[in-house]
Amino acid sequence: MAAAWLKVLKSVPWGEVIQAAPQVANSARRLWDTVGRKGAPMPNTDLDEAVAHMPLDDGLAMLAAQVEQQEVALAQLHGQVREASKVITELADQNAQLIAKLQAARERLTVIGVVAAFSGVVALISLALVLART
């Protein structure tokens, strides 16, 4: 199971992911700003007043009720879009933070590898010198 995860992680182009992370975060912020600025659509009160002053006709009353239902549904959908864009923004920020931490860990691992390789070379040279003296 771990081998499959390692294979998947090795196939990810991490350099491209790291380079794209700021763009993804900025795009998500722009999406949130765009959606957040737009308020939820308000129901059309002019239509309600116009319907109230007209003679009661079952067809017109039914049409007005359907329009009102559609406006409520539209307002709910707009709220859902705002919530979704907020979640996308949060996920993009978390992704950017994760990428930054992965990059830092990768750099630390590189330093550790270089130090380990240097230590191994020094150990081999020391061993060779000890064996040469005996």
HUFENKA-V73393 format. One record per residue. N is the residue number from 0. RES is the residue in one letter. PHI is phi in degrees with one decimal (999 if undefined). OMEGA is omega in radians with two decimals (NA if undefined). D_LAST is the distance of its C-alpha to the last C-alpha in Angstrom with 1 decimal. Layout:
N&RES&PHI&OMEGA&D_LAST / N&RES&PHI&OMEGA&D_LAST
This chain:
0&M&999&3.14&48.9 / 1&A&-66.1&3.13&46.1 / 2&A&-64.6&3.12&45.2 / 3&A&-65.2&3.11&48.8 / 4&W&-64.2&3.12&48.7 / 5&L&-62.9&3.12&45.5 / 6&K&-63.1&3.12&47.1 / 7&V&-64.2&-3.11&50.2 / 8&L&-65.3&3.12&48.3 / 9&K&-71.4&-3.11&46.3 / 10&S&-80.5&3.13&49.5 / 11&V&-76.2&3.09&51.1 / 12&P&-77.6&-3.01&51.0 / 13&W&-61.9&3.11&49.8 / 14&G&-61.1&3.12&50.1 / 15&E&-68.9&3.12&53.8 / 16&V&-63.1&-3.13&54.3 / 17&I&-64.9&3.13&52.9 / 18&Q&-68.3&-3.08&55.0 / 19&A&-84.3&-3.06&58.2 / 20&A&-57.4&3.12&57.9 / 21&P&-63.4&3.12&59.8 / 22&Q&-65.8&3.12&62.5 / 23&V&-64.1&-3.14&63.0 / 24&A&-63.6&3.13&63.3 / 25&N&-64.9&3.12&65.7 / 26&S&-64.1&3.12&67.8 / 27&A&-65.7&3.09&68.0 / 28&R&-64.3&3.10&69.1 / 29&R&-63.2&3.09&71.8 / 30&L&-60.5&3.14&73.0 / 31&W&-63.3&3.12&73.3 / 32&D&-63.2&-3.13&75.0 / 33&T&-64.7&-3.10&77.5 / 34&V&-72.5&-3.10&78.3 / 35&G&-67.9&-3.14&78.3 / 36&R&-70.0&-3.12&80.8 / 37&K&-76.5&3.08&83.3 / 38&G&-75.6&3.08&85.2 / 39&A&-65.8&-3.13&86.3 / 40&P&-62.0&-3.12&89.5 / 41&M&-89.3&3.07&92.6 / 42&P&-61.1&-3.08&95.3 / 43&N&-80.4&-3.12&98.3 / 44&T&-74.2&3.09&100.9 / 45&D&-62.2&3.12&103.4 / 46&L&-65.1&3.13&103.6 / 47&D&-61.6&3.13&104.1 / 48&E&-66.6&3.13&107.0 / 49&A&-63.9&3.12&108.5 / 50&V&-67.6&-3.12&108.4 / 51&A&-66.6&-3.11&110.0 / 52&H&-87.8&3.14&113.0 / 53&M&-84.2&3.05&113.6 / 54&P&-63.5&-3.09&115.9 / 55&L&-70.0&3.06&114.0 / 56&D&-125.1&-3.06&113.2 / 57&D&-59.2&-3.13&111.0 / 58&G&-66.1&-3.14&109.2 / 59&L&-70.1&3.11&108.5 / 60&A&-64.9&3.12&107.4 / 61&M&-67.0&3.10&105.0 / 62&L&-64.0&3.12&103.7 / 63&A&-64.1&3.11&103.2 / 64&A&-65.6&3.12&101.3 / 65&Q&-66.2&3.10&99.0 / 66&V&-62.7&3.14&98.3 / 67&E&-63.8&3.10&97.5 / 68&Q&-62.0&3.14&95.2 / 69&Q&-65.9&3.11&93.4 / 70&E&-65.7&3.09&93.0 / 71&V&-64.6&3.12&91.5 / 72&A&-63.2&3.11&89.1 / 73&L&-63.5&3.11&88.2 / 74&A&-63.6&3.10&87.5 / 75&Q&-65.3&3.12&85.3 / 76&L&-63.4&3.10&83.4 / 77&H&-62.4&3.08&82.9 / 78&G&-62.3&3.11&81.5 / 79&Q&-65.8&3.11&79.1 / 80&V&-63.9&3.11&78.0 / 81&R&-62.2&3.12&77.4 / 82&E&-63.6&-3.14&75.3 / 83&A&-64.7&3.14&73.3 / 84&S&-68.3&3.08&72.6 / 85&K&-66.0&3.12&71.5 / 86&V&-64.2&3.12&69.0 / 87&I&-61.3&3.13&67.8 / 88&T&-63.1&3.13&67.3 / 89&E&-62.5&3.13&65.3 / 90&L&-65.2&3.11&63.2 / 91&A&-66.3&3.09&62.5 / 92&D&-64.1&3.11&61.5 / 93&Q&-64.1&3.10&59.2 / 94&N&-63.1&3.12&57.7 / 95&A&-62.8&3.10&57.1 / 96&Q&-65.2&3.12&55.3 / 97&L&-62.5&3.13&53.2 / 98&I&-63.2&3.12&52.2 / 99&A&-63.4&3.13&51.3 / 100&K&-68.6&3.09&49.1 / 101&L&-64.3&3.11&47.5 / 102&Q&-63.8&3.12&46.7 / 103&A&-64.3&3.12&45.2 / 104&A&-65.1&3.11&43.1 / 105&R&-63.7&3.11&42.0 / 106&E&-65.3&3.10&41.0 / 107&R&-62.9&3.13&39.0 / 108&L&-64.5&3.09&37.3 / 109&T&-64.1&3.12&36.4 / 110&V&-62.8&3.13&34.9 / 111&I&-62.6&3.12&32.9 / 112&G&-62.9&3.13&31.7 / 113&V&-65.4&3.13&30.5 / 114&V&-63.9&3.13&28.7 / 115&A&-64.8&3.12&27.1 / 116&A&-63.9&3.10&26.0 / 117&F&-61.8&3.11&24.7 / 118&S&-63.1&3.11&22.8 / 119&G&-63.7&3.12&21.3 / 120&V&-64.0&3.11&20.2 / 121&V&-62.2&3.13&18.7 / 122&A&-64.4&3.12&16.8 / 123&L&-65.7&3.11&15.6 / 124&I&-64.3&3.11&14.5 / 125&S&-62.3&3.11&12.7 / 126&L&-64.0&3.12&10.9 / 127&A&-64.1&3.11&10.1 / 128&L&-66.1&3.12&8.9 / 129&V&-65.8&-3.13&6.6 / 130&L&-70.0&3.13&5.3 / 131&A&-71.0&-3.14&5.5 / 132&R&-75.8&-3.07&3.8 / 133&T&-91.9&NA&0.0
